[in-house]
Amino acid sequence: MNAGKTFRMGRIFRNEKALIVAMDHGVYSGPIRGIENIRDTVMKVVNGGADAVLMNLGSAIKCCEELAGRASLILNIPLSPEGVREAVKLGADAIKTTYFGAVPLKENMLDRLYKIAIESEDWGIPYLCEIVPADENGRVICDVEKVKAASRIGAELGADMIKTVYTGSSESFRRVTESCSIPVLVLGGTKLESPIEVLRLVRGSLDGGGAGVVIGRNIWQYDDPEAMTAAISKILHEDAGLDEALKILNK
């Protein structure tokens, strides 16, 4: 890994684990509850111990004062290498692209992701590649073999980190992480019914060899985003059990 990527990865990962709060939803769905006032939400998750925040360009510019010196910025970019240069100019610590669809990927998509990986290598900025197996209707597929393939494909293309779906158990998820040469982080997905489900996902992925989480609405749509961030951080960075993490939510 080149020096630029090493410096930036070191700012994102603490104890080789990363808690990334995703706030890039607005470019896909417009206004969404929990991040209407995005600057306020950024302050809450930063105070709770987020290592990095994942944002779109406009939000990142708006929230630069809240983030500077307190948490890393990961910039969500289109599936185009031009976005890499813009991320570096902005001062981001990493870039991220999104792919939900058939796995294995078609040749044209492989080519697009590969060009972004090459550009990120040239600019010394880490590449968080999100590859999530999904059917033709956009429904996520949690099949272990599909998730293994998705993660390995991203690594082979030159990504530095993978964001993908949790396979449901630490045992099955370990099959994913053991077949991938780069850090694998799990997404939070749809809003879960209870906070204990969120913490179980975090604990299970960690026990399965995961390197962290990229969670959005399950943090900032919780009643107390700062507390939820702190509870997840307790698991990731202090290896806490569920009961210990729950105490933070029940204060």
Disulfide bonds with the S-S distance in Angstrom:
none
